[in-house]
Amino acid sequence: LRFAGVHLIVDLWGATRLDDPDHIDAVLREGALAAGATILHGHFHHFSPNGGVSGVLVLAESHISIHTWPERDYAAIDIFMCGECDPAKAIPAIKKGFQPERVQLAEHKRGLIG
Amino acid sequence: LRFAGVHLIVDLWGATRLDDPDHIDAVLREGALAAGATILHGHFHHFSPNGGVSGVLVLAESHISIHTWPERDYAAIDIFMCGECDPAKAIPAIKKGFQPERVQLAEHKRGLIG
């Protein structure tokens, strides 16, 4: 089957440093580069000091987004990549950066064209 | 069950105006507002004249992203919203804006905490 891209839904539980937008930016950039992606644009919003972060990297091969709830040690990430990039290769940087106790993954193949 | 947010995966087939970043930006903003969201940041990248667009709106309630393949009349959208927002309410604006022949939806509840 041919398809447009792979969309990984990544949930982190028991994770750390979820209130640090600079750290989050650096971790996702490392993950994007490890997956072979080209970063076009990044934006990370810190809701309050010590609060959650929402952010995204727009890639030449789609995007990585993150939304964090530091008060629950929970982060919701999604990684969508098309072309030759493998979003699974971004996972080790994410695990190293946030040290989650548990990672939940789901995969969607987007744009299947048979 | 309590959960952090609802993540809609939306695929459009037979869709129009997928090579127009200003139109795409306007359509997603209309959808975000219809869902009750607050827009914090937007970025839309046009890969080439008449080519695909990759973009995102960062919301106070998470994000909307889009990646388009005008040569296939295909677009991959995801809408993640937490709090009181209902991402399904963004769908009518998306249908009106892109006139897809077919819409494929999948839903993930993110951050289920039982």
gemmi code that builds the backbone of each chain (N, CA, C; Angstrom):
import gemmi

chains = {
    "A": [
        ("LEU", (0.838, -1.206, 0.000), (0.000, 0.000, 0.000), (0.871, 1.253, 0.000)),
        ("ARG", (0.474, 2.206, -0.788), (1.145, 3.507, -0.749), (0.328, 4.435, 0.141)),
        ("PHE", (1.000, 5.362, 0.786), (0.295, 6.296, 1.658), (1.098, 7.579, 1.753)),
        ("ALA", (0.403, 8.638, 2.217), (1.040, 9.952, 2.253), (2.045, 10.074, 3.391)),
        ("GLY", (1.733, 9.465, 4.537), (2.652, 9.600, 5.662), (2.203, 8.793, 6.857)),
        ("VAL", (3.073, 8.746, 7.857), (2.804, 8.018, 9.091), (2.595, 9.033, 10.211)),
        ("HIS", (1.502, 8.867, 10.914), (1.159, 9.775, 12.001), (1.210, 8.991, 13.304)),
        ("LEU", (2.185, 9.327, 14.148), (2.322, 8.668, 15.452), (1.679, 9.538, 16.520)),
        ("ILE", (0.855, 8.897, 17.341), (0.231, 9.539, 18.498), (0.986, 9.018, 19.718)),
        ("VAL", (1.619, 9.901, 20.469), (2.535, 9.500, 21.537), (2.078, 10.142, 22.848)),
        ("ASP", (1.742, 9.314, 23.835), (1.370, 9.827, 25.157), (2.451, 9.443, 26.156)),
        ("LEU", (2.895, 10.447, 26.912), (3.905, 10.227, 27.953), (3.247, 10.379, 29.320)),
        ("TRP", (3.524, 9.407, 30.184), (3.035, 9.444, 31.569), (4.228, 9.390, 32.499)),
        ("GLY", (4.119, 10.089, 33.624), (5.230, 10.094, 34.585), (6.452, 10.777, 34.004)),
        ("ALA", (6.213, 11.803, 33.203), (7.312, 12.473, 32.497), (7.783, 13.721, 33.257)),
        ("THR", (8.989, 14.149, 32.935), (9.617, 15.276, 33.654), (9.899, 16.441, 32.692)),
        ("ARG", (10.184, 17.586, 33.261), (10.586, 18.807, 32.543), (9.527, 19.263, 31.537)),
        ("LEU", (8.259, 19.056, 31.884), (7.163, 19.401, 30.974), (6.751, 20.866, 31.098)),
        ("ASP", (7.433, 21.606, 31.996), (7.115, 23.024, 32.178), (8.229, 23.925, 31.658)),
        ("ASP", (9.103, 23.369, 30.828), (10.302, 24.097, 30.376), (10.279, 24.195, 28.845)),
        ("PRO", (9.768, 25.319, 28.314), (9.597, 25.413, 26.854), (10.904, 25.335, 26.076)),
        ("ASP", (12.001, 25.850, 26.652), (13.277, 25.775, 25.927), (13.753, 24.331, 25.828)),
        ("HIS", (13.594, 23.600, 26.920), (13.971, 22.191, 26.916), (13.100, 21.409, 25.925)),
        ("ILE", (11.804, 21.673, 25.949), (10.872, 20.961, 25.072), (11.203, 21.230, 23.611)),
        ("ASP", (11.470, 22.478, 23.289), (11.870, 22.875, 21.934), (13.117, 22.080, 21.516)),
        ("ALA", (14.127, 22.043, 22.403), (15.389, 21.364, 22.075), (15.179, 19.867, 21.878)),
        ("VAL", (14.349, 19.254, 22.732), (14.104, 17.806, 22.641), (13.401, 17.472, 21.325)),
        ("LEU", (12.389, 18.262, 20.967), (11.654, 17.943, 19.734), (12.520, 18.190, 18.502)),
        ("ARG", (13.369, 19.216, 18.559), (14.292, 19.436, 17.434), (15.235, 18.259, 17.269)),
        ("GLU", (15.741, 17.753, 18.404), (16.641, 16.594, 18.345), (15.908, 15.394, 17.746)),
        ("GLY", (14.651, 15.208, 18.169), (13.856, 14.101, 17.634), (13.601, 14.251, 16.144)),
        ("ALA", (13.262, 15.450, 15.726), (12.982, 15.699, 14.306), (14.211, 15.395, 13.455)),
        ("LEU", (15.367, 15.858, 13.917), (16.599, 15.637, 13.146), (16.957, 14.148, 13.124)),
        ("ALA", (16.728, 13.454, 14.258), (17.017, 12.019, 14.313), (16.149, 11.249, 13.320)),
        ("ALA", (14.937, 11.762, 13.081), (14.029, 11.109, 12.130), (14.352, 11.476, 10.687)),
        ("GLY", (15.306, 12.386, 10.505), (15.706, 12.775, 9.154), (14.905, 13.940, 8.596)),
        ("ALA", (14.201, 14.662, 9.462), (13.321, 15.739, 9.006), (14.058, 17.083, 8.909)),
        ("THR", (13.465, 17.983, 8.150), (13.959, 19.353, 7.999), (12.981, 20.292, 8.694)),
        ("ILE", (13.491, 21.075, 9.661), (12.640, 21.961, 10.457), (12.470, 23.292, 9.731)),
        ("LEU", (11.200, 23.676, 9.494), (10.910, 24.938, 8.808), (10.547, 26.052, 9.781)),
        ("HIS", (9.930, 25.688, 10.900), (9.366, 26.704, 11.794), (9.074, 26.063, 13.133)),
        ("GLY", (9.281, 26.800, 14.202), (8.937, 26.302, 15.526), (8.262, 27.368, 16.348)),
        ("HIS", (7.310, 26.954, 17.172), (6.644, 27.902, 18.071), (6.213, 27.153, 19.322)),
        ("PHE", (6.623, 27.677, 20.498), (6.294, 27.029, 21.770), (5.707, 28.076, 22.701)),
        ("HIS", (4.513, 27.791, 23.201), (3.801, 28.734, 24.061), (3.795, 28.207, 25.493)),
        ("HIS", (4.242, 29.047, 26.436), (4.245, 28.678, 27.850), (3.043, 29.347, 28.502)),
        ("PHE", (2.124, 28.543, 29.033), (0.871, 29.116, 29.514), (1.050, 29.944, 30.775)),
        ("SER", (1.985, 29.544, 31.642), (2.281, 30.327, 32.848), (3.602, 29.809, 33.396)),
        ("PRO", (4.264, 30.567, 34.283), (5.481, 30.026, 34.906), (5.139, 28.705, 35.589)),
        ("ASN", (5.944, 27.696, 35.348), (5.726, 26.339, 35.886), (4.494, 25.642, 35.303)),
        ("GLY", (3.846, 26.261, 34.324), (2.639, 25.686, 33.737), (2.938, 24.895, 32.476)),
        ("GLY", (1.872, 24.522, 31.786), (1.988, 23.691, 30.596), (2.532, 24.442, 29.393)),
        ("VAL", (2.945, 23.667, 28.407), (3.504, 24.197, 27.163), (2.744, 23.575, 25.999)),
        ("SER", (2.409, 24.408, 25.011), (1.875, 23.916, 23.738), (2.810, 24.385, 22.650)),
        ("GLY", (3.189, 23.476, 21.774), (4.100, 23.914, 20.738), (4.117, 22.990, 19.555)),
        ("VAL", (4.768, 23.481, 18.512), (4.811, 22.714, 17.275), (6.083, 23.033, 16.503)),
        ("LEU", (6.599, 22.019, 15.841), (7.595, 22.214, 14.791), (6.921, 21.896, 13.469)),
        ("VAL", (6.924, 22.857, 12.539), (6.480, 22.581, 11.177), (7.695, 22.084, 10.404)),
        ("LEU", (7.534, 20.931, 9.791), (8.637, 20.273, 9.082), (8.389, 20.298, 7.579)),
        ("ALA", (9.440, 20.190, 6.819), (9.265, 19.965, 5.382), (8.507, 18.664, 5.142)),
        ("GLU", (8.523, 17.775, 6.133), (7.867, 16.463, 6.017), (6.635, 16.352, 6.918)),
        ("SER", (6.051, 17.455, 7.344), (4.806, 17.542, 8.116), (5.037, 18.237, 9.462)),
        ("HIS", (4.841, 17.576, 10.619), (4.972, 18.316, 11.881), (5.195, 17.410, 13.080)),
        ("ILE", (5.657, 18.033, 14.164), (5.626, 17.441, 15.504), (4.917, 18.449, 16.404)),
        ("SER", (3.957, 17.985, 17.191), (3.317, 18.879, 18.158), (3.439, 18.290, 19.555)),
        ("ILE", (3.328, 19.169, 20.560), (3.324, 18.713, 21.950), (2.405, 19.607, 22.772)),
        ("HIS", (1.734, 18.979, 23.726), (0.936, 19.708, 24.717), (1.205, 19.037, 26.043)),
        ("THR", (1.596, 19.817, 27.050), (2.004, 19.223, 28.329), (1.103, 19.668, 29.481)),
        ("TRP", (0.909, 18.752, 30.405), (0.189, 18.998, 31.666), (1.168, 18.626, 32.789)),
        ("PRO", (2.050, 19.579, 33.171), (3.073, 19.237, 34.179), (2.459, 18.774, 35.498)),
        ("GLU", (1.273, 19.283, 35.821), (0.632, 18.917, 37.091), (0.197, 17.456, 37.104)),
        ("ARG", (0.129, 16.840, 35.914), (-0.189, 15.400, 35.826), (0.990, 14.586, 35.304)),
        ("ASP", (2.133, 15.248, 35.081), (3.309, 14.588, 34.484), (2.941, 13.907, 33.163)),
        ("TYR", (2.013, 14.538, 32.435), (1.476, 13.966, 31.197), (1.761, 14.889, 30.011)),
        ("ALA", (2.140, 14.287, 28.896), (2.313, 15.055, 27.652), (1.688, 14.292, 26.493)),
        ("ALA", (1.027, 15.038, 25.611), (0.414, 14.495, 24.391), (1.232, 15.015, 23.211)),
        ("ILE", (1.854, 14.095, 22.489), (2.717, 14.446, 21.357), (2.129, 13.810, 20.113)),
        ("ASP", (2.242, 14.474, 18.965), (2.006, 13.744, 17.728), (3.095, 14.070, 16.729)),
        ("ILE", (3.449, 13.073, 15.961), (4.548, 13.173, 15.003), (4.020, 12.674, 13.669)),
        ("PHE", (3.925, 13.592, 12.714), (3.426, 13.217, 11.381), (4.552, 13.466, 10.392)),
        ("MET", (4.927, 12.435, 9.676), (6.015, 12.582, 8.711), (5.698, 11.842, 7.434)),
        ("CYS", (5.962, 12.502, 6.323), (5.811, 11.860, 5.035), (7.190, 11.717, 4.397)),
        ("GLY", (7.230, 11.121, 3.231), (8.504, 10.952, 2.546), (9.337, 9.867, 3.192)),
        ("GLU", (10.633, 10.056, 3.180), (11.560, 9.030, 3.634), (11.756, 9.039, 5.143)),
        ("CYS", (11.173, 10.009, 5.843), (11.402, 10.126, 7.282), (10.659, 9.038, 8.044)),
        ("ASP", (11.262, 8.622, 9.171), (10.636, 7.608, 10.023), (10.359, 8.227, 11.388)),
        ("PRO", (9.072, 8.529, 11.688), (8.778, 9.214, 12.953), (9.187, 8.403, 14.176)),
        ("ALA", (9.255, 7.073, 14.057), (9.658, 6.246, 15.205), (11.077, 6.603, 15.662)),
        ("LYS", (11.881, 7.120, 14.742), (13.266, 7.465, 15.112), (13.348, 8.713, 15.986)),
        ("ALA", (12.220, 9.417, 16.141), (12.199, 10.567, 17.059), (11.973, 10.140, 18.509)),
        ("ILE", (11.516, 8.905, 18.707), (11.111, 8.461, 20.052), (12.279, 8.413, 21.056)),
        ("PRO", (13.457, 7.899, 20.673), (14.533, 7.860, 21.680), (14.875, 9.240, 22.255)),
        ("ALA", (14.888, 10.284, 21.425), (15.179, 11.632, 21.934), (14.094, 12.085, 22.904)),
        ("ILE", (12.855, 11.711, 22.607), (11.731, 12.082, 23.480), (11.845, 11.356, 24.818)),
        ("LYS", (12.184, 10.073, 24.775), (12.340, 9.318, 26.035), (13.489, 9.878, 26.869)),
        ("LYS", (14.601, 10.172, 26.202), (15.762, 10.716, 26.926), (15.423, 12.082, 27.519)),
        ("GLY", (14.705, 12.895, 26.771), (14.442, 14.272, 27.192), (13.432, 14.394, 28.317)),
        ("PHE", (12.458, 13.478, 28.343), (11.370, 13.632, 29.317), (11.304, 12.500, 30.335)),
        ("GLN", (12.120, 11.460, 30.167), (12.220, 10.360, 31.138), (10.845, 9.839, 31.589)),
        ("PRO", (9.944, 9.539, 30.646), (8.620, 9.080, 31.069), (8.678, 7.693, 31.693)),
        ("GLU", (7.790, 7.457, 32.666), (7.658, 6.104, 33.232), (6.964, 5.186, 32.236)),
        ("ARG", (6.067, 5.782, 31.428), (5.297, 4.967, 30.496), (5.061, 5.743, 29.208)),
        ("VAL", (5.160, 5.050, 28.066), (4.910, 5.654, 26.753), (3.829, 4.834, 26.063)),
        ("GLN", (2.811, 5.522, 25.577), (1.723, 4.864, 24.839), (1.814, 5.344, 23.395)),
        ("LEU", (1.821, 4.418, 22.445), (1.954, 4.773, 21.033), (0.751, 4.284, 20.242)),
        ("ALA", (0.326, 5.091, 19.285), (-0.637, 4.615, 18.289), (-0.172, 5.148, 16.943)),
        ("GLU", (-0.458, 4.396, 15.887), (-0.005, 4.794, 14.559), (-1.177, 4.867, 13.596)),
        ("HIS", (-1.227, 5.948, 12.834), (-2.161, 6.051, 11.714), (-1.353, 6.159, 10.433)),
        ("LYS", (-1.691, 5.372, 9.454), (-1.171, 5.632, 8.112), (-2.157, 6.579, 7.454)),
        ("ARG", (-1.666, 7.747, 7.031), (-2.538, 8.778, 6.459), (-2.475, 8.720, 4.943)),
        ("GLY", (-3.624, 8.926, 4.302), (-3.651, 9.059, 2.858), (-3.344, 7.783, 2.106)),
        ("LEU", (-3.871, 6.665, 2.607), (-3.677, 5.384, 1.909), (-4.314, 5.447, 0.528)),
        ("ILE", (-3.553, 5.050, -0.488), (-4.113, 5.112, -1.835), (-4.066, 3.766, -2.547)),
        ("GLY", (-3.991, 2.685, -1.781), (-4.189, 1.338, -2.319), (-3.076, 0.873, -3.236)),
    ],
    "B": [
        ("LEU", (-15.318, 8.526, 32.133), (-13.856, 8.650, 32.018), (-13.451, 10.106, 31.827)),
        ("ARG", (-12.443, 10.524, 32.539), (-11.887, 11.853, 32.313), (-10.698, 11.724, 31.371)),
        ("PHE", (-10.465, 12.755, 30.581), (-9.346, 12.710, 29.656), (-8.892, 14.129, 29.360)),
        ("ALA", (-7.679, 14.231, 28.819), (-7.088, 15.548, 28.593), (-7.711, 16.251, 27.390)),
        ("GLY", (-8.034, 15.493, 26.342), (-8.579, 16.143, 25.160), (-8.964, 15.150, 24.091)),
        ("VAL", (-9.618, 15.678, 23.063), (-10.060, 14.852, 21.940), (-9.215, 15.212, 20.719)),
        ("HIS", (-8.660, 14.191, 20.094), (-7.801, 14.388, 18.928), (-8.508, 13.776, 17.721)),
        ("LEU", (-8.922, 14.638, 16.801), (-9.583, 14.174, 15.576), (-8.564, 14.116, 14.447)),
        ("ILE", (-8.568, 12.997, 13.745), (-7.733, 12.798, 12.560), (-8.688, 12.890, 11.375)),
        ("VAL", (-8.458, 13.861, 10.503), (-9.420, 14.170, 9.439), (-8.702, 14.088, 8.088)),
        ("ASP", (-9.170, 13.193, 7.222), (-8.601, 13.089, 5.877), (-9.635, 13.557, 4.863)),
        ("LEU", (-9.212, 14.447, 3.978), (-10.086, 14.946, 2.919), (-9.619, 14.389, 1.584)),
        ("TRP", (-10.579, 13.894, 0.825), (-10.311, 13.376, -0.522), (-11.166, 14.138, -1.522)),
        ("GLY", (-10.661, 14.363, -2.708), (-11.417, 15.092, -3.723), (-11.664, 16.531, -3.293)),
        ("ALA", (-10.685, 17.105, -2.593), (-10.849, 18.444, -2.029), (-10.251, 19.509, -2.949)),
        ("THR", (-10.685, 20.747, -2.755), (-10.284, 21.869, -3.614), (-9.534, 22.932, -2.817)),
        ("ARG", (-8.877, 23.818, -3.534), (-8.171, 24.986, -2.968), (-7.082, 24.586, -1.967)),
        ("LEU", (-6.445, 23.463, -2.230), (-5.420, 22.962, -1.315), (-4.050, 23.578, -1.581)),
        ("ASP", (-3.971, 24.444, -2.588), (-2.692, 25.095, -2.918), (-2.718, 26.588, -2.572)),
        ("ASP", (-3.661, 26.988, -1.720), (-3.854, 28.411, -1.424), (-3.687, 28.646, 0.088)),
        ("PRO", (-2.477, 29.029, 0.512), (-2.215, 29.128, 1.954), (-3.099, 30.155, 2.661)),
        ("ASP", (-3.434, 31.254, 1.997), (-4.283, 32.253, 2.652), (-5.687, 31.701, 2.893)),
        ("HIS", (-6.192, 30.984, 1.890), (-7.507, 30.361, 2.040), (-7.481, 29.309, 3.151)),
        ("ILE", (-6.442, 28.496, 3.167), (-6.322, 27.429, 4.174), (-6.263, 28.033, 5.574)),
        ("ASP", (-5.466, 29.075, 5.726), (-5.353, 29.784, 6.998), (-6.746, 30.262, 7.440)),
        ("ALA", (-7.479, 30.914, 6.524), (-8.800, 31.466, 6.864), (-9.789, 30.367, 7.237)),
        ("VAL", (-9.763, 29.256, 6.498), (-10.688, 28.149, 6.771), (-10.417, 27.547, 8.153)),
        ("LEU", (-9.147, 27.328, 8.471), (-8.841, 26.708, 9.770), (-9.156, 27.661, 10.918)),
        ("ARG", (-8.928, 28.958, 10.705), (-9.302, 29.934, 11.741), (-10.812, 29.904, 11.976)),
        ("GLU", (-11.564, 29.839, 10.900), (-13.025, 29.787, 11.048), (-13.430, 28.520, 11.809)),
        ("GLY", (-12.798, 27.401, 11.475), (-13.097, 26.155, 12.171), (-12.733, 26.217, 13.649)),
        ("ALA", (-11.572, 26.788, 13.949), (-11.126, 26.896, 15.345), (-12.107, 27.734, 16.155)),
        ("LEU", (-12.537, 28.849, 15.587), (-13.459, 29.724, 16.306), (-14.817, 29.051, 16.477)),
        ("ALA", (-15.259, 28.308, 15.448), (-16.536, 27.587, 15.547), (-16.501, 26.542, 16.669)),
        ("ALA", (-15.319, 25.996, 16.916), (-15.171, 24.992, 17.973), (-15.019, 25.640, 19.347)),
        ("GLY", (-14.948, 26.963, 19.362), (-14.830, 27.677, 20.634), (-13.410, 27.880, 21.105)),
        ("ALA", (-12.437, 27.718, 20.190), (-11.033, 27.795, 20.576), (-10.490, 29.223, 20.470)),
        ("THR", (-9.375, 29.440, 21.158), (-8.650, 30.713, 21.125), (-7.337, 30.496, 20.378)),
        ("ILE", (-7.124, 31.276, 19.306), (-5.939, 31.106, 18.458), (-4.779, 31.917, 19.028)),
        ("LEU", (-3.659, 31.238, 19.291), (-2.469, 31.899, 19.836), (-1.449, 32.222, 18.756)),
        ("HIS", (-1.383, 31.391, 17.710), (-0.285, 31.502, 16.744), (-0.661, 30.713, 15.503)),
        ("GLY", (-0.287, 31.234, 14.348), (-0.512, 30.495, 13.116), (0.698, 30.574, 12.206)),
        ("HIS", (0.952, 29.496, 11.492), (2.057, 29.490, 10.529), (1.701, 28.537, 9.390)),
        ("PHE", (1.771, 29.039, 8.154), (1.423, 28.236, 6.979), (2.547, 28.357, 5.964)),
        ("HIS", (3.076, 27.219, 5.573), (4.209, 27.179, 4.647), (3.737, 26.670, 3.284)),
        ("HIS", (4.033, 27.448, 2.233), (3.680, 27.051, 0.877), (4.939, 26.483, 0.215)),
        ("PHE", (4.891, 25.221, -0.163), (6.122, 24.579, -0.640), (6.570, 25.099, -1.995)),
        ("SER", (5.607, 25.451, -2.863), (5.945, 26.036, -4.164), (4.667, 26.638, -4.718)),
        ("PRO", (4.764, 27.526, -5.722), (3.538, 28.033, -6.341), (2.721, 26.844, -6.850)),
        ("ASN", (1.424, 26.831, -6.538), (0.517, 25.733, -6.910), (0.815, 24.418, -6.187)),
        ("GLY", (1.764, 24.455, -5.241), (2.147, 23.243, -4.531), (1.414, 23.101, -3.210)),
        ("GLY", (1.848, 22.126, -2.422), (1.208, 21.815, -1.149), (1.492, 22.851, -0.081)),
        ("VAL", (0.694, 22.783, 0.964), (0.802, 23.686, 2.108), (0.886, 22.843, 3.376)),
        ("SER", (1.788, 23.242, 4.285), (1.833, 22.665, 5.629), (1.639, 23.793, 6.608)),
        ("GLY", (0.750, 23.607, 7.556), (0.555, 24.694, 8.493), (-0.109, 24.254, 9.757)),
        ("VAL", (-0.090, 25.169, 10.715), (-0.639, 24.865, 12.028), (-1.188, 26.125, 12.677)),
        ("LEU", (-2.250, 25.945, 13.427), (-2.699, 26.946, 14.390), (-2.433, 26.378, 15.781)),
        ("VAL", (-1.653, 27.103, 16.589), (-1.503, 26.744, 17.994), (-2.632, 27.439, 18.751)),
        ("LEU", (-3.377, 26.645, 19.505), (-4.552, 27.145, 20.219), (-4.291, 27.141, 21.719)),
        ("ALA", (-5.030, 27.961, 22.441), (-4.999, 27.855, 23.908), (-5.475, 26.472, 24.333)),
        ("GLU", (-6.212, 25.792, 23.450), (-6.764, 24.476, 23.755), (-6.098, 23.374, 22.932)),
        ("SER", (-4.929, 23.592, 22.409), (-4.073, 22.615, 21.716), (-3.778, 23.060, 20.277)),
        ("HIS", (-4.215, 22.364, 19.209), (-3.800, 22.806, 17.869), (-4.704, 22.248, 16.766)),
        ("ILE", (-4.577, 22.869, 15.593), (-5.082, 22.303, 14.338), (-3.912, 22.310, 13.366)),
        ("SER", (-3.679, 21.197, 12.688), (-2.643, 21.171, 11.658), (-3.243, 20.728, 10.333)),
        ("ILE", (-2.551, 21.097, 9.253), (-2.968, 20.644, 7.925), (-1.739, 20.427, 7.060)),
        ("HIS", (-1.820, 19.404, 6.210), (-0.804, 19.150, 5.191), (-1.562, 18.776, 3.932)),
        ("THR", (-1.272, 19.452, 2.841), (-2.060, 19.226, 1.626), (-1.203, 18.697, 0.478)),
        ("TRP", (-1.832, 17.866, -0.331), (-1.242, 17.329, -1.562), (-2.202, 17.702, -2.699)),
        ("PRO", (-2.091, 18.930, -3.230), (-3.059, 19.367, -4.253), (-3.076, 18.459, -5.481)),
        ("GLU", (-1.942, 17.849, -5.784), (-1.870, 16.980, -6.966), (-2.691, 15.707, -6.782)),
        ("ARG", (-3.062, 15.404, -5.539), (-3.931, 14.247, -5.266), (-5.300, 14.682, -4.728)),
        ("ASP", (-5.522, 15.997, -4.645), (-6.757, 16.530, -4.027), (-6.958, 15.960, -2.621)),
        ("TYR", (-5.837, 15.741, -1.937), (-5.850, 15.116, -0.611), (-5.278, 16.068, 0.441)),
        ("ALA", (-5.925, 16.102, 1.603), (-5.388, 16.859, 2.739), (-5.503, 16.039, 4.006)),
        ("ALA", (-4.459, 16.112, 4.846), (-4.410, 15.444, 6.144), (-4.480, 16.533, 7.215)),
        ("ILE", (-5.544, 16.498, 8.002), (-5.777, 17.505, 9.043), (-5.811, 16.790, 10.383)),
        ("ASP", (-5.310, 17.427, 11.436), (-5.656, 16.927, 12.761), (-6.060, 18.086, 13.648)),
        ("ILE", (-7.001, 17.797, 14.513), (-7.594, 18.802, 15.388), (-7.554, 18.240, 16.793)),
        ("PHE", (-6.750, 18.858, 17.643), (-6.640, 18.395, 19.024), (-7.136, 19.518, 19.916)),
        ("MET", (-8.117, 19.237, 20.725), (-8.652, 20.265, 21.618), (-8.941, 19.694, 22.988)),
        ("CYS", (-8.563, 20.446, 24.008), (-8.889, 20.069, 25.374), (-9.860, 21.097, 25.936)),
        ("GLY", (-10.266, 20.880, 27.165), (-11.201, 21.806, 27.805), (-12.594, 21.666, 27.230)),
        ("GLU", (-13.281, 22.787, 27.155), (-14.698, 22.768, 26.778), (-14.893, 22.749, 25.260)),
        ("CYS", (-13.816, 22.848, 24.488), (-13.955, 22.935, 23.032), (-14.340, 21.585, 22.440)),
        ("ASP", (-15.085, 21.642, 21.352), (-15.498, 20.417, 20.656), (-14.932, 20.450, 19.237)),
        ("PRO", (-13.884, 19.641, 18.978), (-13.240, 19.701, 17.660), (-14.186, 19.362, 16.512)),
        ("ALA", (-15.230, 18.577, 16.782), (-16.173, 18.222, 15.714), (-16.850, 19.467, 15.141)),
        ("LYS", (-16.941, 20.511, 15.940), (-17.592, 21.736, 15.473), (-16.742, 22.497, 14.454)),
        ("ALA", (-15.501, 22.097, 14.277), (-14.655, 22.700, 13.238), (-14.912, 22.085, 11.861)),
        ("ILE", (-15.556, 20.933, 11.830), (-15.698, 20.184, 10.576), (-16.553, 20.917, 9.524)),
        ("PRO", (-17.686, 21.530, 9.899), (-18.466, 22.214, 8.849), (-17.668, 23.284, 8.100)),
        ("ALA", (-16.859, 24.059, 8.800), (-16.050, 25.083, 8.129), (-15.049, 24.434, 7.169)),
        ("ILE", (-14.510, 23.290, 7.574), (-13.546, 22.577, 6.730), (-14.231, 22.039, 5.479)),
        ("LYS", (-15.435, 21.488, 5.642), (-16.178, 20.979, 4.478), (-16.546, 22.111, 3.525)),
        ("LYS", (-17.008, 23.222, 4.093), (-17.382, 24.361, 3.254), (-16.152, 24.917, 2.521)),
        ("GLY", (-15.035, 24.986, 3.207), (-13.843, 25.620, 2.643), (-13.155, 24.805, 1.569)),
        ("PHE", (-13.204, 23.473, 1.704), (-12.430, 22.634, 0.786), (-13.302, 21.741, -0.099)),
        ("GLN", (-14.616, 21.709, 0.159), (-15.565, 20.967, -0.683), (-15.094, 19.553, -1.007)),
        ("PRO", (-14.695, 18.778, 0.008), (-14.201, 17.427, -0.281), (-15.332, 16.503, -0.750)),
        ("GLU", (-14.976, 15.584, -1.653), (-15.939, 14.543, -2.044), (-16.136, 13.535, -0.921)),
        ("ARG", (-15.069, 13.332, -0.133), (-15.127, 12.325, 0.927), (-14.307, 12.799, 2.129)),
        ("VAL", (-14.847, 12.560, 3.326), (-14.153, 12.908, 4.568), (-14.035, 11.648, 5.404)),
        ("GLN", (-12.826, 11.358, 5.862), (-12.575, 10.205, 6.726), (-12.193, 10.732, 8.108)),
        ("LEU", (-12.847, 10.262, 9.153), (-12.586, 10.752, 10.505), (-12.136, 9.616, 11.415)),
        ("ALA", (-11.211, 9.917, 12.296), (-10.898, 9.002, 13.394), (-10.721, 9.847, 14.640)),
        ("GLU", (-11.051, 9.279, 15.782), (-10.966, 10.029, 17.030), (-10.096, 9.288, 18.037)),
        ("HIS", (-9.203, 10.042, 18.678), (-8.461, 9.529, 19.832), (-8.831, 10.357, 21.041)),
        ("LYS", (-9.173, 9.709, 22.126), (-9.235, 10.420, 23.398), (-7.837, 10.358, 24.002)),
        ("ARG", (-7.258, 11.535, 24.267), (-5.875, 11.595, 24.765), (-5.875, 11.777, 26.278)),
        ("GLY", (-4.945, 11.112, 26.935), (-4.760, 11.341, 28.365), (-5.891, 10.833, 29.230)),
        ("LEU", (-6.426, 9.661, 28.886), (-7.481, 9.052, 29.708), (-6.944, 8.774, 31.109)),
        ("ILE", (-7.700, 9.217, 32.122), (-7.220, 8.978, 33.481), (-8.232, 8.225, 34.342)),
        ("GLY", (-9.159, 7.541, 33.684), (-10.037, 6.591, 34.352), (-11.019, 7.232, 35.335)),
    ],
}
model = gemmi.Model(1)
for chain_id, residues in chains.items():
    chain = gemmi.Chain(chain_id)
    for i, (resn, *xyz) in enumerate(residues, 1):
        res = gemmi.Residue()
        res.name, res.seqid = resn, gemmi.SeqId(i, " ")
        for name, pos in zip(("N", "CA", "C"), xyz):
            atom = gemmi.Atom()
            atom.name, atom.element = name, gemmi.Element(name[0])
            atom.pos, atom.b_iso = gemmi.Position(*pos), 0.0
            res.add_atom(atom)
        chain.add_residue(res)
    model.add_chain(chain)
structure = gemmi.Structure()
structure.add_model(model)
structure.setup_entities()
